[in-house]
């Protein structure tokens, strides 16, 4: 149970969508913006590593699963809003665009949410469904296999 406000949970949602989005989709939206805000880097895109934690059985004791490459960026829009971008992998541009869109969403989520976040979320869910279907097609139920006599 957390004490997160709706603003925090909304931001967590759009940041997760931006992190999982295809770079080409983010770049396309950026190029088609009628007014691209001016910004400055507070932290230029940089590549590093982060430890990924897992849980035994999904709910058991936590353990260190391994490291993953992570790229982060922090920008400040002219309006003074700070945007943060964290993405897995080594794409500096993806982290920069995620930070820019985080800043834009903080300024006016009603303008950019339906046009950017919702389509990206639907694309992510479709990709996830496709991967799930592909994995389900290869599932083997060992309990129903009959052993040779």
N, C-alpha and C positions, 0 to 999 in steps of 0.2 A: 504494500500500500504506500503510495507516495502522496505528497501534498502539492503536486504540480498543478499550476493554474492552467486554464484553457490555452492561454497564450504560449506557455511553455510546451504543452503537448502538441499544439499546432506547429510550433517551430521544429520540434523533434521530428514530426511527421515529414514536413517539407525538406528538412535537411537530409533525412534518410532517403527520400525520393531523389533528391539532387545527387546524392552520392552514388546511387545505383543507376542513374540515367545514362544513356548513351551520349558520348561526347558530341557526336554529330547533331543530335537533337538539341542539345544545349547551345551549340554554336549556331545552329539555324535560328533558334529563337532570339539569340543575342543579335544576329545580323538583321533580323526583321523588326527589332524594336524601333519605334518611331523616335524615341528620345533615349539615347544611351547616356547614362549618368557619367559624370567625371568622377574619378576615384584615385586614391593613392594606396600603395601597398604599405600596410603596417608590418606585415611579414610576407615577403615574397614567397612564391611556391617553393617548398623544400621537401625533399624526399627523406624518409626515415623508416624506422621499424617500430612495430608495436607488438606486444605480447597478446596473443589470443587465448582466452580462457574457455574451457569447456566444462561440462558437468557429466560425470559418469551416469549413463542412462538418461541423460537429459535433465535429471532432477537431483542427482546425487551430489557427492562431494566435488567441489571445483578442483580443476587441475590445469596446469599450463599446457596448452595444446601445441603451441609453437609460435613463431614470429611471422608477421605479415608485413609486406611493404605498404607504406602509407604516405600519402602526399597531403600536405596541409598548406593553407593560405589564409591570410587575414587582410581584408581591404576596408578602407573607410570611404564611404560615399561623401560627396560634397555636403550633403545634408547633416553629416556627423554620425550617421548610422554605421556601425561596424558589422561586416559580414564575415562569416567563417566558413571555410570549406575544408572538409576532410574526406578523402577518397582512398580506397584501396588501389594499389598499383603505383605506377610511376608517371601518371599524366599530370604535368604541371598545369596545363591549360584547363583540364577538368576541374582541378581544385580551385583555380582562379575563378572560373565561371560559377562554380557552386557557391563560392564566397560572394560573388557579385549578386547572384540571384537571392541568396540569403538576405543580403542587405536590402534589395528591392522588395522582397516579401515583407520585411519588417516595416518598410515605409508604407506599402499599400498592398496587403495580401489579397484584397478583393479584386484588384486589377489583374495581378499576375497569377493568382491561384487557379482560377478556372482555365486560363489560357495556357499555362505552363505546367503547373504541378499535377492537375487532374489527368491530362493526357499522358504525362510521363508515368504516373502511377498505374494507369491502365495498361500501358506498354510493359511495365515491369511485371504486373500480375499475369499478363498473357505469356510472357517469357517463362515465368515461374510455373505456370500451368503446363506449358509445353514440356519443360524439363521433368515435371512430376509424371506426366503421361508417359514419357519415354522411359523413365525409371520403372514405372509400374508395369510396363510391357515386358520388362526383363526379370520381373520378380519370380522367384521360384519358391513354392511352398513345400519345404522338405517333409512336413508332417504327412502329406498325402502320397508321397512316393512309396511304392511297394518295393520291398527288398526282395532280391532274387531268392529262389528256394534252394 
